[in-house]
Amino acid sequence: MRIAQVSPFLPSRAGGSVVYSTNLALQLKKRGHDVEFYAARTTAEDGVVLKDRDVSVHTSRALGVAFGVNPMAYVLPDLMKSDAEVIHAHSYIYATSNQAAIAARVRGRPFVLHMHGATYQGHGIADRRTSAALFLKEKVYDKTIGRWTIGCADAIAAVSAFDMAQCREAFDVSRDKLHLIPNAVDVEAFRPTNGGKDGPMTVTFVGRLEEWKGPHSFVEIARRVHAEVPEALFKVAGAGPMHGRLTAESRDLEGHIEFLGELSHGRIAELLRETSVLVLPSFIEGLPTVCLEALACGIPVVASDTGGTSEIIREGETGYLCPSADLDRFSDRVICLLRDPELRKRFGRNGRALVEHQYSWTRVAEMTEKLYERLI
C-alpha cells in the first residue's frame, strides 16, 4: 500500500502523537508498504530518522506555533500531489490534520483520523495560556473546523476506550466509524535492565512542564516522600513554561531533585531503567505513552486516574491509580513502593508482560494495516 502519515511535527520534537506517527511510519515501512511522512518544520530538523529507513519525508516551514502546540504550516500542496492510497492524520486539533482532511476529500482518498486524547472538556486548570487555548478549542474550533475535520474521516482510530467514548459524546460519531488502535512501545528499546536496577531509589516524572501534566504536583509529592524516605532522589524530564516556577518551588529539595530538561527518546529509555517508580499526576490524558514505556522497562507506575490511564495501570498489579488532586494518596503509594522492593519487582514483571502482549508495535501495525485494507 501507498500510505501518507500526517503529523504536526517531525520526530525531533518530543510528544505523544509525534512519537506515535513516527514509529507507525517505520513499522509500516518495515512491513513492505510505501510510506510518506508529512509534517511541519519548526527548526532545521530534517526527519533523518525516517529518511535513513527509506520513508519519504515532506516538510513545510511553520510560520508560527499557536499556543505553543499547533504549528501553522501549509502542507496541503504536497498532500495534493501525493499518490497515497490512504491518508492517516494524527490528532484532530492540528492544522496539518485539517489540511489532510481537505486533501483526502478533494482527491477521493480514504481518510483515517487518529485521536490521541485531545477531546476532553474543561479540567479546571488555572494556567491562563492553557485555559485560553481550551476555551477557543471547545467554544469555537470544536464547533466548526474540528467537527468538520472529524466528519471527513472514513475511520477514526482512538488510542483508548475512554477516547472512543469521548469522541462519541462530543462529536456524535457513530460506533461503526470508531476503532481502538492503542499506543504502543518499542519493546526492544524499552526493556528492563539485565541485572536489575543499581544505585539510589529514584522517583521520576516525564512530561511537558505545563499545568495539565501536573509537574507542580510532582514537586509536592517529592517533598512529602522525601520526609519519609530521605535517601530517595527525584528526577524531572521535560521542558515547558513552568520550569522557572518549579525550580523555585523545589529549592528546599536541592541535592535531591534534578531537572533534566527535554530528553531524546533514547535517553528517556535510559532514565526509566534507572527509575524505581514513575509518577504521573496529570489532570488530563489519553493513553499516556510514558506509562507504557515505564511498564515495558519493568517499572511500577503511580498515576492519575484520568483518561485511558486505567486501561494500562491495573490497580495493585502494575501500579496504583490516584485522583489527580489527592497528593496524600500519591505520596503514600510511592512510599509503599519504595519501601517494598519485592512489590516493585512483581508490579514490574506484570507491567512488562502486559506491554509485550497488548502494546507492542508489531501488534499495533497489524491492527492499522487491517483498518487500511477495509477502507481501500
Summary of the structure (lengths in Angstrom):
residues: 376
radius of gyration: 20.3
end to end distance: 9.2
largest distance: 61.8
contacts: 1326
relative contact order: 0.12
helix: 44%
strand: 20%
